[in-house]
Amino acid sequence: MQTLAEAPKKSPVPPLSSHAKTGRPYIYVVGANGTAVIDPTNWQHIVTAPGVAPGAWYLFMDNHYRDQLGRVWSQSSALEESYSALAGVYITDPKTFRNEKTIPLGYNAVHTVGLTPDGKFAVVPIGTGSKLNVYDTKSFEQVATVNVGDSPFDMMISSDGKYCCTPEVNTDMLTVVDPKTWKVMAKIPIGEGSGSFMVTTWPNNKFASVECCGYHGAKYNLALGPPAAPTGKGFAIKYVDLTSKSVIKSIPLDFLAVWDEFTPNGKYDFIFGPLAAKTVVVDTGTLEVAETIELESSPGLNGYITPDPNGKYVYASVKSGLQVIDTSSLQIVDTIPTDGMIGTPFVLA
C-alpha cells in the first residue's frame, strides 16, 4: 500500500474543452477515484477524468466549499498508529483534476477540512491531537493551532465569519472559536452520550445543526469504528442556537446522518448519510420533518449532497449516479449515470 510520500502525482488532464463550452456552468462530481462532468442544460454526462489524487488512501472530499483560488481541500486519515498509510490534506483543482499540494500529517486522525468564507484560511480538525490546525490557503503555511476538547471531528465557519464551530465526539460538546483570533469563545453542551461529530452552520448564521452518532471512544477509525462503544442514545440531529448557546431541537433518526445542506434561501435542510438510501428534509421554519426522499442507492463514504446556487435543485451523489431533487416538489426529477464516480457535486462555470 502506498504511503503519503509515494502519492499522489498529478493526473493527466482530459480534453474537457473538446466536450464543453467555456463560460457556462457545469456540474463536476469530484470524488477520490475520479471526476464526472455533467451538462445541467440537458442532464448529460459528458466526460470522466481520473482521480485528483491517485493512490491516496481513504480520501474524503466532503464539502463543496473552495479556497480563494478555487481549489478543493480534502483529507485522508491514518486508521491506526501501525498502519502504513499516513494522514494528509490534499489541495486539488476541480477543473483541471490535478492535485496541487499535499500537506502530510503523519499518524493522525484527520477529519473534515473547512474554509473561512473568503477562502483565505483552511481549518483541519486533528482528532488524535484534540486540536484544529489553521493554514493559509495561498502559502500553505500553518498560521494557528487551536486546542479544543477530545476528538474534534468536523468544523464549519458561518458565512458571516463570526463563528467557527467544531463538534467533539467524546465530550458531547460543540466548541465555538472566533475565526478572527482563533480563540475558543464558547463550549455548548449537546447532550450526554450524543456523540456529536458533524456540524453545519445555517445560512442565517444564527444556528448550527449537529449530527450525533451516539458513540464514544473512537480514536483513529470513524466515529463508529473500534474501540468506539454505543452510548445508548442512538442517531440524531440537533439544532443549536449560537446566541443562547443551547440545543433548541433534537430529531431522532434511524440512520447515521453525516452531512446536512440547506437550500440557499434556508427554507429546507437536507440530511444525508453514507449508508442510507434516503435524505430527510426538515422545514427550518417549524424544525419538523417535511419529507423523506427515497434515493436509488446509498452514497457510501464518498457521496455528498450539494444545493445548486440558484436554489432550484439539490444534487445527491450516490452509487447509481447523480440524483437531481427539485426543491419545490421535493421529488427526484432525474438520475444521471456518472460511470461509477461518487463524490461532491460542484457547480462551476
C-alpha positions in Angstrom: 0.0 0.0 0.0 1.2 3.5 -0.8 2.4 5.9 1.8 1.7 9.6 1.7 5.3 10.2 0.5 4.7 7.9 -2.5 1.4 9.5 -3.6 -0.1 11.4 -5.3 1.3 12.6 -8.6 -0.5 14.9 -10.9 -3.2 13.3 -13.0 -3.3 13.8 -16.8 -6.0 16.4 -17.8 -8.6 15.1 -20.3 -9.6 17.3 -23.2 -12.6 18.8 -21.4 -12.5 21.7 -23.9 -13.5 19.4 -26.7 -16.6 18.4 -24.8 -17.7 21.6 -23.0 -18.2 25.2 -23.9 -16.3 27.7 -21.6 -18.1 30.4 -19.7 -21.2 28.4 -18.7 -21.8 26.3 -15.6 -21.2 22.6 -15.5 -21.7 20.1 -12.6 -18.4 18.5 -11.5 -18.9 15.4 -9.3 -15.4 15.3 -7.7 -14.5 12.1 -5.9 -11.5 10.2 -4.7 -11.4 8.0 -7.8 -12.4 10.4 -10.5 -14.5 13.4 -11.6 -17.7 13.2 -13.7 -18.7 16.3 -15.6 -22.4 16.9 -16.4 -24.1 19.5 -18.5 -27.1 20.7 -16.5 -28.9 22.1 -19.6 -29.7 18.5 -20.7 -28.5 16.4 -17.8 -25.9 14.6 -19.9 -22.7 13.2 -18.6 -20.1 14.5 -21.0 -16.7 13.3 -19.7 -15.0 11.5 -16.9 -11.5 12.4 -15.6 -9.1 10.3 -13.4 -8.9 10.8 -9.7 -7.4 14.1 -8.5 -5.1 12.4 -6.0 -4.3 8.8 -7.3 -3.0 6.5 -4.7 -4.3 8.4 -1.7 -5.8 6.1 0.9 -9.2 6.8 2.4 -9.5 10.2 0.7 -12.6 12.3 1.7 -13.9 15.2 -0.3 -16.9 16.0 1.9 -17.6 19.7 1.5 -18.4 21.9 -1.5 -16.5 25.0 -0.5 -13.4 26.2 -2.3 -10.5 28.4 -1.3 -9.5 31.8 -2.6 -8.0 30.3 -5.7 -11.0 28.0 -6.4 -9.4 24.8 -5.1 -10.9 22.0 -3.0 -9.4 20.9 0.3 -9.8 17.2 1.2 -8.2 14.8 3.7 -7.2 11.3 4.4 -6.7 9.8 7.8 -4.4 7.3 9.3 -6.5 4.5 10.6 -4.2 3.4 13.4 -0.6 4.0 14.5 0.8 0.9 12.9 -0.9 1.4 9.5 1.3 2.2 6.6 -0.9 4.9 5.0 -0.3 8.2 6.7 -2.7 11.1 7.0 -2.7 14.2 4.9 -4.5 17.1 3.4 -4.9 17.3 -0.4 -5.5 20.6 -2.3 -6.9 20.0 -5.8 -8.2 22.0 -8.7 -11.6 20.6 -9.6 -11.5 21.9 -13.1 -8.1 20.6 -14.2 -8.5 17.4 -12.0 -5.0 18.0 -10.6 -3.5 17.6 -7.1 -1.8 21.0 -6.4 -0.4 20.4 -3.0 -0.2 17.8 -0.2 0.3 18.6 3.5 1.5 15.4 5.3 0.1 14.9 8.8 1.6 11.6 9.9 -0.1 9.2 12.2 -3.2 11.2 13.0 -7.0 11.0 12.6 -7.6 13.9 10.3 -11.2 15.0 9.7 -13.3 17.3 7.5 -11.5 20.4 6.3 -13.3 23.7 6.3 -12.6 27.1 5.0 -13.2 30.7 6.0 -15.9 32.5 3.9 -13.2 34.4 1.9 -11.3 31.2 1.3 -8.1 32.6 2.8 -7.8 30.0 5.6 -8.4 26.3 5.9 -9.2 24.6 9.2 -8.2 21.0 9.8 -9.6 19.0 12.8 -6.9 16.7 14.2 -8.9 14.2 16.3 -5.9 12.5 17.8 -4.4 15.8 18.8 -7.6 17.4 20.1 -6.8 20.5 18.1 -7.5 22.4 14.9 -4.7 23.3 12.5 -5.2 26.6 10.6 -3.5 27.0 7.2 -3.0 30.0 4.9 -4.5 28.7 1.6 -2.1 30.7 -0.5 1.2 29.8 1.2 0.0 26.5 2.8 1.8 27.6 6.0 0.2 26.7 9.3 -0.7 30.0 11.0 -2.5 28.9 14.1 -3.3 25.9 16.4 -6.5 25.8 18.4 -6.6 23.4 21.3 -10.1 22.0 21.8 -11.7 19.0 23.5 -11.5 15.3 22.9 -11.8 14.1 19.3 -12.9 17.1 17.2 -14.4 15.5 14.1 -15.7 18.3 11.8 -15.8 22.0 11.6 -17.6 24.8 9.7 -17.4 28.6 9.8 -20.5 30.7 9.5 -20.9 32.7 6.3 -20.6 35.9 8.2 -17.2 34.8 9.5 -18.3 35.1 13.2 -18.3 31.5 14.4 -16.1 28.5 13.8 -17.9 25.5 15.1 -16.4 22.1 15.8 -18.1 19.2 17.5 -16.2 16.9 19.8 -17.3 13.2 19.7 -16.1 12.2 23.2 -17.1 15.3 25.2 -20.6 15.8 23.6 -19.7 19.4 23.1 -19.8 22.0 20.3 -16.8 24.2 20.6 -17.1 27.7 19.1 -14.0 29.5 18.0 -13.5 33.1 17.0 -12.1 33.0 13.4 -10.5 36.4 13.8 -8.4 35.5 16.8 -8.6 31.7 16.7 -9.5 31.7 20.4 -12.2 29.5 21.9 -15.4 31.6 22.5 -17.8 29.0 24.0 -18.5 25.4 24.8 -22.1 24.3 24.1 -23.3 21.0 25.7 -25.1 18.9 23.0 -26.3 16.2 25.4 -24.7 13.4 27.4 -24.0 10.4 25.2 -24.9 12.3 22.0 -21.5 11.7 20.3 -21.6 15.0 18.4 -19.4 14.6 15.4 -20.5 16.6 12.3 -21.8 20.2 12.0 -23.3 22.7 9.5 -23.9 26.4 10.2 -27.2 27.7 8.9 -27.5 30.3 6.1 -28.8 32.8 8.7 -25.6 32.4 10.8 -27.7 32.1 13.9 -28.0 28.4 14.3 -25.9 25.2 13.7 -27.1 21.7 13.1 -25.1 18.9 14.8 -25.1 15.3 13.6 -24.8 12.9 16.6 -23.6 9.3 16.2 -24.4 8.0 19.8 -20.9 6.5 20.1 -17.8 7.3 22.3 -14.2 6.2 22.3 -13.2 6.2 18.6 -9.6 7.4 18.1 -8.4 6.6 14.6 -11.3 5.0 12.8 -14.6 6.8 12.0 -17.0 7.6 14.9 -18.4 4.0 14.8 -15.0 2.3 14.5 -13.4 0.3 17.3 -12.8 1.0 20.1 -15.9 3.1 20.0 -18.8 2.0 22.1 -22.5 2.9 21.8 -23.9 5.2 24.4 -27.5 4.1 24.1 -28.6 7.5 22.8 -28.9 6.5 19.1 -28.6 8.6 16.0 -29.9 12.2 15.9 -29.5 15.7 14.5 -29.6 18.5 17.0 -30.2 22.2 16.2 -28.2 24.7 18.3 -28.8 28.4 18.9 -25.4 30.0 18.7 -26.6 33.1 20.5 -28.2 31.4 23.5 -25.6 28.6 23.3 -28.2 25.9 23.7 -29.9 23.0 21.9 -33.3 24.1 20.7 -34.5 20.9 18.9 -33.4 17.3 18.7 -34.7 15.0 15.9 -34.0 11.2 16.4 -33.0 9.4 13.2 -33.0 5.8 12.1 -29.7 6.1 10.2 -26.3 7.6 10.7 -26.5 11.2 9.4 -23.1 12.6 8.4 -24.0 15.6 6.3 -26.7 18.2 6.0 -27.1 21.0 3.5 -29.5 23.9 3.1 -31.3 25.4 0.2 -29.8 28.9 -0.5 -32.9 30.6 1.0 -32.6 28.5 4.1 -36.1 27.0 3.9 -35.1 23.3 3.9 -32.3 21.3 5.5 -31.4 18.1 3.6 -30.0 15.4 5.9 -27.9 12.7 4.3 -25.9 9.6 5.4 -23.4 7.2 3.8 -25.3 4.0 4.5 -28.9 5.2 3.9 -30.6 5.4 0.5 -32.7 8.4 1.5 -32.5 12.1 2.5 -34.6 13.5 5.3 -35.8 17.1 4.6 -36.5 19.4 7.6 -38.6 22.6 7.3 -36.4 25.2 9.1 -39.4 27.3 10.0 -41.0 24.6 12.1 -38.0 22.3 12.7 -40.2 19.4 11.7 -39.6 16.7 9.0 -41.3 17.9 5.9 -40.4 14.9 3.6 -38.3 11.8 3.4 -37.0 11.3 -0.1 -36.0 7.7 -1.1 -32.9 7.6 -3.2 -31.9 4.9 -5.7 -29.0 3.8 -3.7 -26.8 4.9 -0.8 -23.9 7.3 -1.3 -21.2 5.4 0.5 -18.4 7.3 2.3 -17.5 9.5 -0.7 -21.0 10.6 -1.7 -22.3 14.1 -0.9 -25.3 16.3 -1.3 -25.0 19.9 -2.7 -27.6 22.6 -3.4 -27.5 24.4 -6.7 -26.7 28.1 -6.2 -30.0 29.1 -7.9 -31.9 27.2 -5.3 -34.0 25.1 -7.8 -32.2 21.8 -7.3 -30.3 19.8 -4.8 -27.8 17.2 -6.2 -27.2 13.9 -4.4 -24.2 11.8 -5.5 -25.0 8.2 -4.8 -23.7 4.8 -6.2 -26.2 4.8 -9.0 -25.4 8.3 -10.2 -26.2 11.9 -9.6 -29.8 12.3 -8.4 -31.5 15.7 -9.1 -34.0 16.8 -6.4 -36.5 19.6 -7.2 -36.7 21.8 -4.1 -40.2 22.9 -4.9 -41.8 19.5 -5.1 -39.1 17.7 -3.0 -39.1 15.0 -5.7 -36.3 13.4 -7.7 -36.7 14.6 -11.3 -33.7 12.9 -12.9 -30.8 10.4 -12.2 -27.6 10.9 -14.3 -25.2 8.0 -14.6 -21.7 9.0 -13.7 -19.5 6.0 -14.7 -19.4 4.9 -11.0 -18.0 8.2 -9.9 -19.2 9.2 -6.4 -18.2 12.4 -4.8 -19.0 16.1 -4.1 -21.1 17.9 -6.7 -19.8 21.4 -7.6 -21.5 23.9 -10.0 -18.6 25.6 -11.8 -18.5 28.0 -14.7 
